[in-house]
Amino acid sequence: MTDLEEHIRRTLLDERRALPAWPDPVSRVRTGMTRRRLRHAGVIAAVTVAVLVVTIPVAVRRTAPQPPVGPSPTPTPTAVAWLDQQAAPDQLGHPRLPDPRPTARPCTADDLSPTATVADEGAASGTRFYTLQLTNVSDTTCTLEGSADLIATNTTTGRRGTLETRREELGFGDQQEFPATVAPREVAMLSVRTGSGCDGGLNMITYRNVVLVLPFHRYELTGLVLETSCLVGLSNWFRFVEFLSTPPRFGDLRAEIEAPATVRAGGILDYVVTLRSIGSPVVLDPCPGYSQMLFKSGGNYALNCAVTVIPPEGVRFAIRLAVADYTPLGPQVLMWDLLDDDGTRVSATSTVEVTSSESG
């Protein structure tokens, strides 16, 4: 048994068996959530970063352009030298949030919609997320604070009562503003989490006929069925805060990669990224960061802004990437992204053939 446990421990800690990821997953998640909100007005995606880290890189590899492997230009002294420096947090292109809203008078039953909306936000690693939403239907701003209770029927025992819950901060990270101070037509939200990871998932309980209980009103959550082996997680009431609309600094920039045709696993990949402006010259002030990735190798780095103006004819930047020795042999997609303040990115891809570290 000891040998088996040790083998399992080594396997779980071996990063070579981990799923591929990419630099700066948080900003990519934010971008995806924004797109979903545009498609589904008032419905917010609350899938965890972990799931997106698993799924999005796969989609990128399936849909990204795949240039044929072949000879290409190699770095020359005409390129701005590579800077071996990690990107600072303020170089990662995180959008800004507005100042917190001051609290207002407490919300009452008359201020809020007579029914609550249930949004199923999806599942991740045995955990399912919901948001319960109440709209301010009054003509003035009010504040809904604290949390709530849930009453439901255990379908196994037939017992009905108040669920034992666990207070958690669930949902949308720094885009949650507590308490929920909502203007007219805005939505107050409460996150709910169920999970199958407790007791080995053997003692799943199904709850039906769920009712949301506030001190001044009860809301029947029609159609909501909670299946869990863990305590149900509940957040406090919050308001979802949109990022401030910031014009992209680098909207006129385009990127191209010049990479060698091959690189050895465990070796160093030196390549060149050319930035060009399709409009007026673009000033790199403040200096941005960039991300690079080939299989599981990469990270967020500071661009060398020794040249601060990008003209239409372009500027060439030398870039360096240490390739992990466990990178699969064969064609691999090299991805490079310049990170902008509003969460967008100037992107380029190329394909590099990874060869054996033992090849001559």
Contacts in CASP RR format, 6 or more apart in sequence:
PFRMAT RR
TARGET T0000
AUTHOR 0000-0000-0000
METHOD contacts of the structure
MODEL  1
MTDLEEHIRRTLLDERRALPAWPDPVSRVRTGMTRRRLRHAGVIAAVTVA
VLVVTIPVAVRRTAPQPPVGPSPTPTPTAVAWLDQQAAPDQLGHPRLPDP
RPTARPCTADDLSPTATVADEGAASGTRFYTLQLTNVSDTTCTLEGSADL
IATNTTTGRRGTLETRREELGFGDQQEFPATVAPREVAMLSVRTGSGCDG
GLNMITYRNVVLVLPFHRYELTGLVLETSCLVGLSNWFRFVEFLSTPPRF
GDLRAEIEAPATVRAGGILDYVVTLRSIGSPVVLDPCPGYSQMLFKSGGN
YALNCAVTVIPPEGVRFAIRLAVADYTPLGPQVLMWDLLDDDGTRVSATS
TVEVTSSESG
11 17 0 8 1.000
15 296 0 8 1.000
16 326 0 8 1.000
18 296 0 8 1.000
19 53 0 8 1.000
19 54 0 8 1.000
19 57 0 8 1.000
20 57 0 8 1.000
20 58 0 8 1.000
20 295 0 8 1.000
20 296 0 8 1.000
21 53 0 8 1.000
21 57 0 8 1.000
21 296 0 8 1.000
22 28 0 8 1.000
22 53 0 8 1.000
22 56 0 8 1.000
22 57 0 8 1.000
22 60 0 8 1.000
22 291 0 8 1.000
22 293 0 8 1.000
22 335 0 8 1.000
23 291 0 8 1.000
23 292 0 8 1.000
23 293 0 8 1.000
23 298 0 8 1.000
23 299 0 8 1.000
23 300 0 8 1.000
23 337 0 8 1.000
24 92 0 8 1.000
24 291 0 8 1.000
24 299 0 8 1.000
24 300 0 8 1.000
24 339 0 8 1.000
25 49 0 8 1.000
25 52 0 8 1.000
25 53 0 8 1.000
26 49 0 8 1.000
26 94 0 8 1.000
27 92 0 8 1.000
27 93 0 8 1.000
27 94 0 8 1.000
27 339 0 8 1.000
27 343 0 8 1.000
28 52 0 8 1.000
28 56 0 8 1.000
29 49 0 8 1.000
29 52 0 8 1.000
30 94 0 8 1.000
30 95 0 8 1.000
30 175 0 8 1.000
30 243 0 8 1.000
30 343 0 8 1.000
31 343 0 8 1.000
31 344 0 8 1.000
32 45 0 8 1.000
33 44 0 8 1.000
33 45 0 8 1.000
33 172 0 8 1.000
34 243 0 8 1.000
36 43 0 8 1.000
36 44 0 8 1.000
36 45 0 8 1.000
37 43 0 8 1.000
37 44 0 8 1.000
37 45 0 8 1.000
42 133 0 8 1.000
42 187 0 8 1.000
43 119 0 8 1.000
44 119 0 8 1.000
44 121 0 8 1.000
44 131 0 8 1.000
44 172 0 8 1.000
44 189 0 8 1.000
44 240 0 8 1.000
45 121 0 8 1.000
46 121 0 8 1.000
46 122 0 8 1.000
46 129 0 8 1.000
46 131 0 8 1.000
46 170 0 8 1.000
46 171 0 8 1.000
46 172 0 8 1.000
46 191 0 8 1.000
47 121 0 8 1.000
47 122 0 8 1.000
47 123 0 8 1.000
47 124 0 8 1.000
47 129 0 8 1.000
48 124 0 8 1.000
48 125 0 8 1.000
48 127 0 8 1.000
48 129 0 8 1.000
50 124 0 8 1.000
50 125 0 8 1.000
51 124 0 8 1.000
51 125 0 8 1.000
60 333 0 8 1.000
60 335 0 8 1.000
61 333 0 8 1.000
64 333 0 8 1.000
64 335 0 8 1.000
64 349 0 8 1.000
65 349 0 8 1.000
66 331 0 8 1.000
66 333 0 8 1.000
66 351 0 8 1.000
67 349 0 8 1.000
67 350 0 8 1.000
67 351 0 8 1.000
68 351 0 8 1.000
69 261 0 8 1.000
69 262 0 8 1.000
69 331 0 8 1.000
69 351 0 8 1.000
69 352 0 8 1.000
69 353 0 8 1.000
70 261 0 8 1.000
71 261 0 8 1.000
72 258 0 8 1.000
72 259 0 8 1.000
72 260 0 8 1.000
72 261 0 8 1.000
72 350 0 8 1.000
73 258 0 8 1.000
73 272 0 8 1.000
74 258 0 8 1.000
74 260 0 8 1.000
74 270 0 8 1.000
74 272 0 8 1.000
75 258 0 8 1.000
75 270 0 8 1.000
75 271 0 8 1.000
75 272 0 8 1.000
75 318 0 8 1.000
76 272 0 8 1.000
76 316 0 8 1.000
78 316 0 8 1.000
79 272 0 8 1.000
79 316 0 8 1.000
79 317 0 8 1.000
79 318 0 8 1.000
80 304 0 8 1.000
80 306 0 8 1.000
80 307 0 8 1.000
80 315 0 8 1.000
80 316 0 8 1.000
80 317 0 8 1.000
80 318 0 8 1.000
81 304 0 8 1.000
81 306 0 8 1.000
81 318 0 8 1.000
82 270 0 8 1.000
82 304 0 8 1.000
82 317 0 8 1.000
82 318 0 8 1.000
82 319 0 8 1.000
82 320 0 8 1.000
83 301 0 8 1.000
83 302 0 8 1.000
83 303 0 8 1.000
83 304 0 8 1.000
84 320 0 8 1.000
85 301 0 8 1.000
85 302 0 8 1.000
86 299 0 8 1.000
86 300 0 8 1.000
86 301 0 8 1.000
86 302 0 8 1.000
87 289 0 8 1.000
87 290 0 8 1.000
87 300 0 8 1.000
87 301 0 8 1.000
87 302 0 8 1.000
87 339 0 8 1.000
88 302 0 8 1.000
90 286 0 8 1.000
91 286 0 8 1.000
91 287 0 8 1.000
91 288 0 8 1.000
91 289 0 8 1.000
91 300 0 8 1.000
91 302 0 8 1.000
91 339 0 8 1.000
92 289 0 8 1.000
92 300 0 8 1.000
92 339 0 8 1.000
93 288 0 8 1.000
93 289 0 8 1.000
93 339 0 8 1.000
93 340 0 8 1.000
93 341 0 8 1.000
93 342 0 8 1.000
93 343 0 8 1.000
94 341 0 8 1.000
94 343 0 8 1.000
95 243 0 8 1.000
95 244 0 8 1.000
95 246 0 8 1.000
95 341 0 8 1.000
95 342 0 8 1.000
95 343 0 8 1.000
96 243 0 8 1.000
96 244 0 8 1.000
96 246 0 8 1.000
96 341 0 8 1.000
97 174 0 8 1.000
97 175 0 8 1.000
97 241 0 8 1.000
97 243 0 8 1.000
97 244 0 8 1.000
98 241 0 8 1.000
98 242 0 8 1.000
98 244 0 8 1.000
100 177 0 8 1.000
101 177 0 8 1.000
101 181 0 8 1.000
101 239 0 8 1.000
102 181 0 8 1.000
103 143 0 8 1.000
103 145 0 8 1.000
103 179 0 8 1.000
103 181 0 8 1.000
104 140 0 8 1.000
104 141 0 8 1.000
104 142 0 8 1.000
104 143 0 8 1.000
104 181 0 8 1.000
105 140 0 8 1.000
105 142 0 8 1.000
105 143 0 8 1.000
106 142 0 8 1.000
106 143 0 8 1.000
106 144 0 8 1.000
106 145 0 8 1.000
107 136 0 8 1.000
107 142 0 8 1.000
107 143 0 8 1.000
107 144 0 8 1.000
107 182 0 8 1.000
107 188 0 8 1.000
108 142 0 8 1.000
108 216 0 8 1.000
109 214 0 8 1.000
109 216 0 8 1.000
109 217 0 8 1.000
110 138 0 8 1.000
111 136 0 8 1.000
111 137 0 8 1.000
111 138 0 8 1.000
111 140 0 8 1.000
111 142 0 8 1.000
112 134 0 8 1.000
112 135 0 8 1.000
112 136 0 8 1.000
112 137 0 8 1.000
112 144 0 8 1.000
112 188 0 8 1.000
112 217 0 8 1.000
113 134 0 8 1.000
113 135 0 8 1.000
113 137 0 8 1.000
115 219 0 8 1.000
115 220 0 8 1.000
116 132 0 8 1.000
116 133 0 8 1.000
116 134 0 8 1.000
116 212 0 8 1.000
116 219 0 8 1.000
116 221 0 8 1.000
117 132 0 8 1.000
117 133 0 8 1.000
117 134 0 8 1.000
117 135 0 8 1.000
118 130 0 8 1.000
118 131 0 8 1.000
118 132 0 8 1.000
118 133 0 8 1.000
118 221 0 8 1.000
118 222 0 8 1.000
118 223 0 8 1.000
118 224 0 8 1.000
119 130 0 8 1.000
119 131 0 8 1.000
119 132 0 8 1.000
119 133 0 8 1.000
120 128 0 8 1.000
120 129 0 8 1.000
120 130 0 8 1.000
121 129 0 8 1.000
121 130 0 8 1.000
121 131 0 8 1.000
121 171 0 8 1.000
122 128 0 8 1.000
122 129 0 8 1.000
123 129 0 8 1.000
126 195 0 8 1.000
126 196 0 8 1.000
126 197 0 8 1.000
127 193 0 8 1.000
127 194 0 8 1.000
127 195 0 8 1.000
127 196 0 8 1.000
127 197 0 8 1.000
128 193 0 8 1.000
128 194 0 8 1.000
128 195 0 8 1.000
128 227 0 8 1.000
129 170 0 8 1.000
129 171 0 8 1.000
129 191 0 8 1.000
129 192 0 8 1.000
129 193 0 8 1.000
130 191 0 8 1.000
130 192 0 8 1.000
130 193 0 8 1.000
130 194 0 8 1.000
130 224 0 8 1.000
131 171 0 8 1.000
131 189 0 8 1.000
131 190 0 8 1.000
131 191 0 8 1.000
131 192 0 8 1.000
132 148 0 8 1.000
132 189 0 8 1.000
132 190 0 8 1.000
132 191 0 8 1.000
132 192 0 8 1.000
132 212 0 8 1.000
132 219 0 8 1.000
132 221 0 8 1.000
133 187 0 8 1.000
133 188 0 8 1.000
133 189 0 8 1.000
133 190 0 8 1.000
134 144 0 8 1.000
134 187 0 8 1.000
134 188 0 8 1.000
134 219 0 8 1.000
135 182 0 8 1.000
135 185 0 8 1.000
135 186 0 8 1.000
135 187 0 8 1.000
135 188 0 8 1.000
136 142 0 8 1.000
136 182 0 8 1.000
136 183 0 8 1.000
136 184 0 8 1.000
136 185 0 8 1.000
136 186 0 8 1.000
136 187 0 8 1.000
136 188 0 8 1.000
137 184 0 8 1.000
137 185 0 8 1.000
138 184 0 8 1.000
139 184 0 8 1.000
140 184 0 8 1.000
141 181 0 8 1.000
141 182 0 8 1.000
141 183 0 8 1.000
141 184 0 8 1.000
142 181 0 8 1.000
142 182 0 8 1.000
143 179 0 8 1.000
143 180 0 8 1.000
143 181 0 8 1.000
143 182 0 8 1.000
144 179 0 8 1.000
144 180 0 8 1.000
144 182 0 8 1.000
144 188 0 8 1.000
144 237 0 8 1.000
145 178 0 8 1.000
145 179 0 8 1.000
145 180 0 8 1.000
145 236 0 8 1.000
145 237 0 8 1.000
146 179 0 8 1.000
146 236 0 8 1.000
146 237 0 8 1.000
147 167 0 8 1.000
147 190 0 8 1.000
147 234 0 8 1.000
147 235 0 8 1.000
147 236 0 8 1.000
147 237 0 8 1.000
148 190 0 8 1.000
148 212 0 8 1.000
148 213 0 8 1.000
148 214 0 8 1.000
148 234 0 8 1.000
148 237 0 8 1.000
149 162 0 8 1.000
149 163 0 8 1.000
149 165 0 8 1.000
149 212 0 8 1.000
149 213 0 8 1.000
150 162 0 8 1.000
150 163 0 8 1.000
150 165 0 8 1.000
150 192 0 8 1.000
150 210 0 8 1.000
150 211 0 8 1.000
150 212 0 8 1.000
150 213 0 8 1.000
150 232 0 8 1.000
150 234 0 8 1.000
151 160 0 8 1.000
151 161 0 8 1.000
151 162 0 8 1.000
151 163 0 8 1.000
151 210 0 8 1.000
151 211 0 8 1.000
151 213 0 8 1.000
151 218 0 8 1.000
152 160 0 8 1.000
152 161 0 8 1.000
152 163 0 8 1.000
152 207 0 8 1.000
152 208 0 8 1.000
152 209 0 8 1.000
152 210 0 8 1.000
152 211 0 8 1.000
152 226 0 8 1.000
153 159 0 8 1.000
153 160 0 8 1.000
153 161 0 8 1.000
153 207 0 8 1.000
153 208 0 8 1.000
153 209 0 8 1.000
154 160 0 8 1.000
154 205 0 8 1.000
154 206 0 8 1.000
154 207 0 8 1.000
155 205 0 8 1.000
155 206 0 8 1.000
155 207 0 8 1.000
155 208 0 8 1.000
156 205 0 8 1.000
156 206 0 8 1.000
160 209 0 8 1.000
162 213 0 8 1.000
163 207 0 8 1.000
163 232 0 8 1.000
164 231 0 8 1.000
164 232 0 8 1.000
165 231 0 8 1.000
165 232 0 8 1.000
165 233 0 8 1.000
165 234 0 8 1.000
166 231 0 8 1.000
166 232 0 8 1.000
166 233 0 8 1.000
166 234 0 8 1.000
167 233 0 8 1.000
167 234 0 8 1.000
167 235 0 8 1.000
167 236 0 8 1.000
168 191 0 8 1.000
168 193 0 8 1.000
168 233 0 8 1.000
168 234 0 8 1.000
168 235 0 8 1.000
169 176 0 8 1.000
169 235 0 8 1.000
169 236 0 8 1.000
170 191 0 8 1.000
170 192 0 8 1.000
170 193 0 8 1.000
170 233 0 8 1.000
170 234 0 8 1.000
170 235 0 8 1.000
171 191 0 8 1.000
171 235 0 8 1.000
172 240 0 8 1.000
175 240 0 8 1.000
175 241 0 8 1.000
175 242 0 8 1.000
175 243 0 8 1.000
176 235 0 8 1.000
176 238 0 8 1.000
176 239 0 8 1.000
176 240 0 8 1.000
176 241 0 8 1.000
177 238 0 8 1.000
177 239 0 8 1.000
177 240 0 8 1.000
177 241 0 8 1.000
178 236 0 8 1.000
178 237 0 8 1.000
178 238 0 8 1.000
179 236 0 8 1.000
179 237 0 8 1.000
179 238 0 8 1.000
179 239 0 8 1.000
180 188 0 8 1.000
180 189 0 8 1.000
180 237 0 8 1.000
180 238 0 8 1.000
180 239 0 8 1.000
181 239 0 8 1.000
182 188 0 8 1.000
182 239 0 8 1.000
186 239 0 8 1.000
187 239 0 8 1.000
187 240 0 8 1.000
188 237 0 8 1.000
188 238 0 8 1.000
188 239 0 8 1.000
189 237 0 8 1.000
189 238 0 8 1.000
189 239 0 8 1.000
189 240 0 8 1.000
190 212 0 8 1.000
190 234 0 8 1.000
190 235 0 8 1.000
190 236 0 8 1.000
190 237 0 8 1.000
190 238 0 8 1.000
191 233 0 8 1.000
191 234 0 8 1.000
191 235 0 8 1.000
191 238 0 8 1.000
192 226 0 8 1.000
192 232 0 8 1.000
192 233 0 8 1.000
192 234 0 8 1.000
192 235 0 8 1.000
193 232 0 8 1.000
193 233 0 8 1.000
193 234 0 8 1.000
194 226 0 8 1.000
194 227 0 8 1.000
194 228 0 8 1.000
194 230 0 8 1.000
194 232 0 8 1.000
194 233 0 8 1.000
195 228 0 8 1.000
195 229 0 8 1.000
195 230 0 8 1.000
196 204 0 8 1.000
196 227 0 8 1.000
196 228 0 8 1.000
196 229 0 8 1.000
196 230 0 8 1.000
197 229 0 8 1.000
197 230 0 8 1.000
198 228 0 8 1.000
198 229 0 8 1.000
198 230 0 8 1.000
198 231 0 8 1.000
199 229 0 8 1.000
200 229 0 8 1.000
201 229 0 8 1.000
202 229 0 8 1.000
203 229 0 8 1.000
204 227 0 8 1.000
204 228 0 8 1.000
204 229 0 8 1.000
205 227 0 8 1.000
205 228 0 8 1.000
205 229 0 8 1.000
206 225 0 8 1.000
206 226 0 8 1.000
206 227 0 8 1.000
207 225 0 8 1.000
207 226 0 8 1.000
207 227 0 8 1.000
207 228 0 8 1.000
207 232 0 8 1.000
208 225 0 8 1.000
209 220 0 8 1.000
210 220 0 8 1.000
210 221 0 8 1.000
210 224 0 8 1.000
210 225 0 8 1.000
210 226 0 8 1.000
211 218 0 8 1.000
211 219 0 8 1.000
211 220 0 8 1.000
211 221 0 8 1.000
212 218 0 8 1.000
212 219 0 8 1.000
212 220 0 8 1.000
212 221 0 8 1.000
226 232 0 8 1.000
243 342 0 8 1.000
245 342 0 8 1.000
246 341 0 8 1.000
246 342 0 8 1.000
247 342 0 8 1.000
248 340 0 8 1.000
248 341 0 8 1.000
248 342 0 8 1.000
248 344 0 8 1.000
249 282 0 8 1.000
249 288 0 8 1.000
249 340 0 8 1.000
249 341 0 8 1.000
250 282 0 8 1.000
250 288 0 8 1.000
250 338 0 8 1.000
250 340 0 8 1.000
250 344 0 8 1.000
250 346 0 8 1.000
251 282 0 8 1.000
251 340 0 8 1.000
251 344 0 8 1.000
251 346 0 8 1.000
252 277 0 8 1.000
252 278 0 8 1.000
252 279 0 8 1.000
252 280 0 8 1.000
252 282 0 8 1.000
253 275 0 8 1.000
253 276 0 8 1.000
253 277 0 8 1.000
253 278 0 8 1.000
253 282 0 8 1.000
253 310 0 8 1.000
253 338 0 8 1.000
253 346 0 8 1.000
254 275 0 8 1.000
254 276 0 8 1.000
254 277 0 8 1.000
254 278 0 8 1.000
254 346 0 8 1.000
255 273 0 8 1.000
255 274 0 8 1.000
255 275 0 8 1.000
255 276 0 8 1.000
255 336 0 8 1.000
255 338 0 8 1.000
255 346 0 8 1.000
255 347 0 8 1.000
255 348 0 8 1.000
256 273 0 8 1.000
256 274 0 8 1.000
256 276 0 8 1.000
256 348 0 8 1.000
257 271 0 8 1.000
257 272 0 8 1.000
257 273 0 8 1.000
257 334 0 8 1.000
257 336 0 8 1.000
257 348 0 8 1.000
257 349 0 8 1.000
257 350 0 8 1.000
258 271 0 8 1.000
258 272 0 8 1.000
258 273 0 8 1.000
258 274 0 8 1.000
258 316 0 8 1.000
258 350 0 8 1.000
259 269 0 8 1.000
259 271 0 8 1.000
259 272 0 8 1.000
259 334 0 8 1.000
259 350 0 8 1.000
259 352 0 8 1.000
260 269 0 8 1.000
260 270 0 8 1.000
260 271 0 8 1.000
260 352 0 8 1.000
261 352 0 8 1.000
261 353 0 8 1.000
262 352 0 8 1.000
262 353 0 8 1.000
262 354 0 8 1.000
262 355 0 8 1.000
263 269 0 8 1.000
263 323 0 8 1.000
263 352 0 8 1.000
263 353 0 8 1.000
263 354 0 8 1.000
263 355 0 8 1.000
264 323 0 8 1.000
264 354 0 8 1.000
264 355 0 8 1.000
264 356 0 8 1.000
264 357 0 8 1.000
264 359 0 8 1.000
265 323 0 8 1.000
265 324 0 8 1.000
265 325 0 8 1.000
265 326 0 8 1.000
265 327 0 8 1.000
265 329 0 8 1.000
265 354 0 8 1.000
265 355 0 8 1.000
265 356 0 8 1.000
265 357 0 8 1.000
266 322 0 8 1.000
266 323 0 8 1.000
266 324 0 8 1.000
266 325 0 8 1.000
266 327 0 8 1.000
266 357 0 8 1.000
267 322 0 8 1.000
267 323 0 8 1.000
267 325 0 8 1.000
267 357 0 8 1.000
268 320 0 8 1.000
268 321 0 8 1.000
268 322 0 8 1.000
268 323 0 8 1.000
269 294 0 8 1.000
269 320 0 8 1.000
269 321 0 8 1.000
269 322 0 8 1.000
269 323 0 8 1.000
269 334 0 8 1.000
269 352 0 8 1.000
270 318 0 8 1.000
270 319 0 8 1.000
270 320 0 8 1.000
271 318 0 8 1.000
271 319 0 8 1.000
271 321 0 8 1.000
271 334 0 8 1.000
271 350 0 8 1.000
272 316 0 8 1.000
272 317 0 8 1.000
272 318 0 8 1.000
272 319 0 8 1.000
273 290 0 8 1.000
273 316 0 8 1.000
273 317 0 8 1.000
273 319 0 8 1.000
273 336 0 8 1.000
273 348 0 8 1.000
274 314 0 8 1.000
274 315 0 8 1.000
274 316 0 8 1.000
274 317 0 8 1.000
275 310 0 8 1.000
275 314 0 8 1.000
275 315 0 8 1.000
275 317 0 8 1.000
275 338 0 8 1.000
275 346 0 8 1.000
276 310 0 8 1.000
276 311 0 8 1.000
276 312 0 8 1.000
276 313 0 8 1.000
276 314 0 8 1.000
276 315 0 8 1.000
277 310 0 8 1.000
277 311 0 8 1.000
277 312 0 8 1.000
277 314 0 8 1.000
278 312 0 8 1.000
279 312 0 8 1.000
281 309 0 8 1.000
281 310 0 8 1.000
281 311 0 8 1.000
281 312 0 8 1.000
282 309 0 8 1.000
282 310 0 8 1.000
283 308 0 8 1.000
283 309 0 8 1.000
283 310 0 8 1.000
284 303 0 8 1.000
284 305 0 8 1.000
284 307 0 8 1.000
284 308 0 8 1.000
284 309 0 8 1.000
284 310 0 8 1.000
285 305 0 8 1.000
285 308 0 8 1.000
287 302 0 8 1.000
287 303 0 8 1.000
287 305 0 8 1.000
287 308 0 8 1.000
288 303 0 8 1.000
288 338 0 8 1.000
288 339 0 8 1.000
288 340 0 8 1.000
289 300 0 8 1.000
289 301 0 8 1.000
289 302 0 8 1.000
289 303 0 8 1.000
289 338 0 8 1.000
289 339 0 8 1.000
290 300 0 8 1.000
290 301 0 8 1.000
290 303 0 8 1.000
290 319 0 8 1.000
290 336 0 8 1.000
290 337 0 8 1.000
290 338 0 8 1.000
290 339 0 8 1.000
291 298 0 8 1.000
291 299 0 8 1.000
291 300 0 8 1.000
291 301 0 8 1.000
291 335 0 8 1.000
291 336 0 8 1.000
291 337 0 8 1.000
291 339 0 8 1.000
291 345 0 8 1.000
292 298 0 8 1.000
292 299 0 8 1.000
292 301 0 8 1.000
292 319 0 8 1.000
292 321 0 8 1.000
292 334 0 8 1.000
292 335 0 8 1.000
292 336 0 8 1.000
292 337 0 8 1.000
293 299 0 8 1.000
293 334 0 8 1.000
293 335 0 8 1.000
294 321 0 8 1.000
294 323 0 8 1.000
294 327 0 8 1.000
294 332 0 8 1.000
294 333 0 8 1.000
294 334 0 8 1.000
294 335 0 8 1.000
294 352 0 8 1.000
295 323 0 8 1.000
295 324 0 8 1.000
295 327 0 8 1.000
295 328 0 8 1.000
295 332 0 8 1.000
295 354 0 8 1.000
296 324 0 8 1.000
296 326 0 8 1.000
296 327 0 8 1.000
297 321 0 8 1.000
297 322 0 8 1.000
297 323 0 8 1.000
297 324 0 8 1.000
297 327 0 8 1.000
298 321 0 8 1.000
298 322 0 8 1.000
300 339 0 8 1.000
303 317 0 8 1.000
303 338 0 8 1.000
304 317 0 8 1.000
307 315 0 8 1.000
319 336 0 8 1.000
321 334 0 8 1.000
323 354 0 8 1.000
325 357 0 8 1.000
327 354 0 8 1.000
328 354 0 8 1.000
329 354 0 8 1.000
329 355 0 8 1.000
329 356 0 8 1.000
330 353 0 8 1.000
330 354 0 8 1.000
330 355 0 8 1.000
331 351 0 8 1.000
331 352 0 8 1.000
331 353 0 8 1.000
331 354 0 8 1.000
332 351 0 8 1.000
332 352 0 8 1.000
332 353 0 8 1.000
332 354 0 8 1.000
333 349 0 8 1.000
333 350 0 8 1.000
333 351 0 8 1.000
334 349 0 8 1.000
334 350 0 8 1.000
334 351 0 8 1.000
334 352 0 8 1.000
335 347 0 8 1.000
335 348 0 8 1.000
335 349 0 8 1.000
336 347 0 8 1.000
336 348 0 8 1.000
336 349 0 8 1.000
337 345 0 8 1.000
337 346 0 8 1.000
337 347 0 8 1.000
338 345 0 8 1.000
338 346 0 8 1.000
338 347 0 8 1.000
339 345 0 8 1.000
340 346 0 8 1.000
END
